Amino acid sequence: MAQSHKILNSHPYLRQTLELVSDKWVTAIIYLLSKGTKRYGELHREIGNVSQRMLTRTLRDLERDGLVKRKVYPTNPPTVEYSLTSLGETLVEPLQLLCQWSINHFHEVETARESKNNHTNR
């Protein structure tokens, strides 16, 4: 346990970065915005199963962190669009690689889990 504590503290921002990108809503938003600019309602529909409160909070956090930009148009009601910043775009490739790993290898994780469960239940 002490070793992992040292690893996470080996760089001043490593823990914060891992906490940021390991959030499922962050990953979903980055993925959807990598396809282009989206309005709030589009994000909410396409993500699915996310509360408005959580989506709003995550978008605000991503905007604060400089990964997402928010543009408000003076319509009635106001139209709000979200897109990735250049910094946010740098996360697309690493997250795509992680998603591809999941597609290619998660069946192996499931097999290992089932094997472990079968040995535990004996």
Backbone as a ProteinNet text record, in pm:
[ID]
protein_1_A
[PRIMARY]
MAQSHKILNSHPYLRQTLELVSDKWVTAIIYLLSKGTKRYGELHREIGNVSQRMLTRTLRDLERDGLVKRKVYPTNPPTVEYSLTSLGETLVEPLQLLCQWSINHFHEVETARESKNNHTNR
[TERTIARY]
82.6	0	87.1	194.1	281.6	343	370.5	429.7	334	205.5	111.2	95.6	103.6	96.6	212.4	330.8	447	430.6	376.3	358.2	262.4	151	53.5	105.7	202.3	259.2	393.2	429.6	559.6	566.6	454.4	447.6	335.9	354.5	255.4	113.6	98.4	-35	-89.4	-14.6	-57	-189.5	-204.1	-328.5	-447.1	-431.4	-541	-577.6	-477.2	-502	-576	-532.1	-599.2	-742.8	-765	-901.4	-987.8	-930.3	-1004	-1044.4	-949.7	-979.4	-1043.1	-1042.9	-1105.8	-1255.3	-1306.8	-1449.4	-1525.6	-1628.7	-1701.4	-1772.8	-1818.8	-1888.3	-1789.5	-1671.1	-1567	-1532.9	-1511.3	-1476.9	-1586.2	-1711.7	-1823.2	-1831.1	-1814.2	-1821.9	-1707.3	-1585.4	-1470.4	-1494.1	-1542.4	-1569.9	-1671.9	-1783.6	-1888.3	-1841.4	-1768.1	-1720.7	-1607.5	-1542.1	-1438.7	-1502	-1632.7	-1707	-1756.3	-1744.3	-1786.2	-1862.4	-1892.7	-1964.9	-2102.7	-2144.5	-2275.4	-2344.5	-2475.9	-2554.7	-2579.1	-2617.1	-2637.6	-2736.4	-2848.6	-2951.2	-2900.3	-2819.1	-2761	-2671	-2586.5	-2499.1	-2581	-2683.6	-2767.1	-2832.4	-2886	-2951.3	-2850.8	-2737.2	-2641.3	-2566.3	-2544.5	-2480.3	-2580.1	-2699.7	-2800.6	-2764.2	-2864	-2845.2	-2754	-2748.8	-2675.5	-2775.8	-2771.4	-2862.5	-2818.8	-2914.5	-2880.6	-2780	-2795.2	-2703.2	-2560.5	-2545.2	-2411.4	-2351.5	-2432.5	-2382.7	-2338.1	-2418.9	-2385	-2255.9	-2245.7	-2126.1	-2001.1	-2013.9	-1898.8	-1856.8	-1953.1	-1920.3	-1853.5	-1902.9	-1840.9	-1698	-1677.3	-1542.5	-1449.4	-1497.3	-1415.3	-1384.4	-1480.4	-1457	-1353.8	-1368.7	-1273.1	-1131.9	-1121.9	-991.1	-933.5	-1008.3	-957.8	-968.6	-1053.7	-1069.2	-1188.7	-1287.5	-1410.6	-1436.8	-1484.2	-1526.5	-1677.4	-1736.2	-1881.1	-1909.7	-1999.7	-2036.5	-2186.5	-2225.6	-2366.5	-2409.4	-2519.4	-2575.8	-2694.8	-2706.5	-2813.6	-2948.7	-3001.7	-3135	-3227	-3354.2	-3449.2	-3519.9	-3495.3	-3394.9	-3254.1	-3152.7	-3015.2	-2975.4	-2905.7	-2849.8	-2706.7	-2673.2	-2539.4	-2476.9	-2355.2	-2281.7	-2151.4	-2110.9	-1986.7	-1897.3	-1768.4	-1670.1	-1540.1	-1453.3	-1323.3	-1230.7	-1149.6	-1041.6	-925.4	-821.6	-704.2	-644.8	-650.2	-604	-693.5	-823.3	-917.2	-894.4	-860.2	-834.4	-715.1	-621.4	-506.1	-544.5	-662.2	-708.8	-777.4	-816.1	-893.8	-816.9	-694.9	-619.2	-595	-547	-528.6	-658.6	-769.8	-896.5	-944.1	-919	-953.3	-872.5	-744.7	-661.7	-715.2	-757.5	-814	-943.6	-1027.3	-1151.7	-1121.8	-1023.8	-986.5	-932.1	-854.3	-805.5	-922.8	-1023	-1141.2	-1211.6	-1226.5	-1291.1	-1210.8	-1078.7	-992.2	-969.8	-974.5	-928.7	-1027.2	-1139.2	-1222.4	-1282.9	-1297.4	-1345.6	-1248.9	-1120.8	-1021.4	-1039.8	-1074.4	-1102.3	-1224.6	-1328.5	-1449.5	-1420.5	-1338.9	-1300.4	-1225.9	-1134.1	-1059	-1152.1	-1248.3	-1343.8	-1426.6	-1476.2	-1556.8	-1474.5	-1350.2	-1261.7	-1240.5	-1216.6	-1196.4	-1321.9	-1438.3	-1565.9	-1590.6	-1557.6	-1577.6	-1487.3	-1364.4	-1272.3	-1314	-1370	-1413.4	-1536.2	-1624	-1749.9	-1733.9	-1617.2	-1597.4	-1585.7
-119.3	0	125.8	124.5	241.4	271	166.5	185.6	263.9	228.7	300.4	444.8	465.7	602.2	684.1	626.2	695.8	720.9	623.5	638.7	755	758.7	864.9	1002	1005	1133.2	1161	1077.6	1094.3	1220.5	1269.5	1395.2	1477	1605.5	1684	1679.8	1651	1655.4	1518.5	1413.2	1281.4	1237.9	1248.8	1207.3	1287.7	1417.7	1501.7	1467.6	1442.2	1407.5	1275.2	1176.1	1046.1	1056.4	1136.4	1156.7	1223.4	1316	1386	1291.1	1220.7	1141.2	1006.3	965.1	837.3	851.7	971.1	995.1	957.1	872.4	823.5	935.2	1037.5	1146.3	1230.5	1252.5	1326.1	1252.8	1122.6	1042.6	1051	1039	1045.6	1181.9	1287.8	1423.7	1448.1	1410.3	1428.8	1351.6	1228.5	1146.6	1215.3	1257.8	1320.3	1451.2	1531.6	1659.4	1640.5	1523.1	1496.6	1482.8	1457.8	1446.7	1582.5	1685.1	1819.1	1889.6	2014.8	2099.1	2042.2	2047.8	1996	2096.3	2097.2	2174.2	2088.5	2154	2084.2	1968.4	1995.9	1892.5	1773.2	1798.2	1688.7	1602.7	1668.4	1594.2	1509.4	1568.5	1498.4	1375.7	1391.1	1278.1	1170.2	1212.3	1115.3	1041	1105.6	1035.5	939.1	987.6	904.3	872.2	852.4	807.7	898.7	1026.6	1123.8	1230.5	1266.8	1370.6	1505.6	1598.4	1732.6	1797.2	1772.4	1829.6	1779.6	1648.5	1592.7	1640.8	1646.4	1693.5	1838.9	1921.7	2063.6	2078.1	2004.9	2012.6	1967.7	1858	1806.5	1904.4	1961.9	2060.6	2183.6	2228.1	2344	2312	2191.4	2151.1	2144.5	2088	2078.4	2216.3	2306.5	2444.3	2511.8	2495.1	2551.1	2499.9	2369.9	2306.7	2336.9	2411.1	2450.7	2344.1	2243.4	2134.7	2154.3	2228.8	2253.1	2402.7	2451.3	2591.9	2596.2	2697.1	2715.7	2845.4	2837.7	2958.3	2978	3097.7	3131.2	3227.6	3193.5	3279.4	3353.9	3483.9	3566.7	3541.5	3423.5	3390.2	3379	3361.5	3346	3212.3	3112.6	3107.3	3100.4	3131	3130	2991.3	2991.1	2868.8	2857.1	2739.6	2717.1	2599.3	2620.9	2515.6	2487	2361.9	2318.6	2256	2280.8	2219.9	2201.3	2119.1	2098	2215.4	2248.4	2344.5	2266.4	2336.9	2266.6	2174.8	2214.8	2128	2004.9	2023.6	1911.1	1812.9	1864.6	1777.5	1685.8	1727.9	1642.1	1517.6	1515.1	1397.3	1295.1	1334.4	1245.8	1118	1129.5	1009.9	915.2	963.1	869.6	800.7	874.4	813.3	714.6	743.9	649	520.7	533.7	415.3	331.4	396.3	324.5	253.9	322.7	260.7	141.8	156	45.8	-72.3	-43.6	-150.4	-226.3	-150.6	-212.1	-304	-256.7	-337.8	-464.1	-449.9	-562.7	-661.1	-615.5	-700.3	-721.9	-651.6	-663.8	-802.2	-874.9	-1013.1	-1096.9	-1064.1	-1134	-1099.8	-976.3	-935.8	-1012.1	-1018.6	-1090.8	-1238.6	-1298.9	-1439.3	-1459.1	-1370.4	-1379.5	-1366.2	-1274.8	-1257.1	-1382.8	-1438.2	-1560.3	-1675.4	-1686.1	-1790.6	-1774.3	-1652.5	-1623.2	-1655.5	-1616.9	-1645.4	-1795.1	-1869.8	-2014.3	-2080.4	-2032.2	-2088.3	-2050.5	-1930.8	-1884.1	-1960.9	-1996.3	-2062.8	-2212.9	-2266.8	-2411.2	-2446.7
0	0	0	75.2	80.9	-54.9	-133.3	-265.3	-355.8	-358.7	-444.7	-398.3	-268.2	-216.3	-272	-276.3	-330.1	-479.5	-551.6	-695.8	-724.8	-654.4	-679.2	-640.3	-553.4	-512.9	-581.4	-680.7	-746.2	-830.9	-872.1	-946.8	-883.5	-867.6	-793.4	-850.5	-978.6	-1037.8	-1077.3	-1055.2	-1101.8	-1040.8	-912.3	-845.4	-899.9	-911.4	-960.1	-1104.2	-1186.4	-1326.4	-1336.2	-1259.7	-1262.5	-1212.7	-1109.8	-1060.8	-1167.2	-1241.5	-1346.7	-1458.6	-1516.4	-1636.1	-1605.1	-1478.4	-1446	-1419.7	-1420.9	-1401.1	-1526.9	-1512.3	-1630.5	-1705.5	-1634.6	-1703.4	-1782.4	-1728	-1799.8	-1928.6	-1917.8	-2035	-2140.4	-2098.9	-2193.3	-2260.6	-2183.9	-2239.6	-2336.7	-2299	-2388.2	-2517.6	-2506.1	-2624.4	-2715.5	-2659.4	-2741.9	-2803.9	-2728.2	-2782	-2882.1	-2879.3	-2980.8	-3119	-3121.9	-3248	-3297.8	-3213.1	-3252.9	-3142.6	-3167	-3072.6	-3045.2	-2919.3	-2878.5	-2787.4	-2796.2	-2701.7	-2577.9	-2469.1	-2342.3	-2357.6	-2420.8	-2437.5	-2516.8	-2617.3	-2695.9	-2608.2	-2529.2	-2439	-2342.1	-2286.1	-2188.6	-2251.9	-2371.2	-2440.4	-2479.3	-2535.1	-2587.9	-2477.5	-2364	-2252.8	-2190.6	-2164.3	-2100.6	-1956.7	-1873.5	-1736	-1653	-1687.8	-1606.2	-1563	-1436.6	-1389.3	-1445.4	-1453.5	-1500.4	-1406.7	-1277.8	-1179.1	-1202.6	-1225.3	-1245.6	-1377.4	-1482.4	-1611.2	-1601.2	-1538.9	-1522	-1441.2	-1331.9	-1247.6	-1322.9	-1398.4	-1472.9	-1581.4	-1653	-1756.3	-1695.1	-1581.6	-1514.2	-1472.3	-1418.9	-1378.7	-1499.5	-1610.1	-1731.2	-1788.5	-1778.3	-1823.1	-1732.2	-1601.5	-1504.6	-1530.4	-1566.6	-1588.9	-1726.9	-1808.9	-1939.9	-2047	-2024.3	-2121.6	-2213.6	-2165.9	-2242	-2243.5	-2357.5	-2363.3	-2381.9	-2323.1	-2323.4	-2396	-2492.5	-2566.5	-2553.1	-2509.6	-2489.6	-2598.9	-2666.2	-2770.4	-2712.7	-2744.9	-2687.7	-2754.7	-2734.3	-2784.1	-2663.7	-2689	-2580.4	-2594.1	-2512.5	-2406.2	-2465.4	-2383.5	-2434.8	-2487.9	-2598.7	-2654.4	-2603.7	-2550.5	-2496	-2569.7	-2618.5	-2687.5	-2614.3	-2619.6	-2557	-2662.1	-2649.8	-2738.9	-2661.6	-2716.2	-2653.3	-2683	-2587.3	-2610.4	-2672.3	-2708.5	-2761.2	-2654.4	-2528.1	-2420.3	-2407.8	-2416.6	-2410.9	-2524.3	-2641	-2756	-2732.6	-2646.3	-2619.3	-2539.9	-2479.3	-2405.7	-2494.9	-2615.1	-2701.2	-2732.9	-2779.1	-2817.9	-2700.4	-2584.5	-2472.6	-2430.6	-2429.8	-2392	-2498.7	-2626.1	-2732.3	-2716.8	-2682.5	-2660.9	-2544.9	-2439.5	-2326.6	-2365.9	-2441.9	-2489.1	-2580.4	-2666.3	-2755.5	-2676.1	-2572.8	-2486.4	-2426.3	-2380.9	-2321.6	-2421.5	-2543.8	-2648	-2674.6	-2681.4	-2716.2	-2602.5	-2478.3	-2367.8	-2254.7	-2252.4	-2132.9	-2118.1	-2228.5	-2216.6	-2132.8	-2139.8	-2058.2	-1910.1	-1880.6	-1743.3	-1692.2	-1774.3	-1734.3	-1710.7	-1797.9	-1781.5	-1650.6	-1620.3	-1494.9	-1374.8	-1382.5	-1272.9	-1252	-1363.5	-1354	-1296.3	-1338.8	-1288.9	-1138.9	-1095.8	-953.5	-875.3	-927.9	-860.6	-850.6	-955.5	-953.4	-850.6	-835.6	-736.2	-595	-579.3	-447.3	-399.4	-492.8	-457.2	-432.6	-445.8	-425.4	-281.3
[MASK]
++++++++++++++++++++++++++++++++++++++++++++++++++++++++++++++++++++++++++++++++++++++++++++++++++++++++++++++++++++++++++

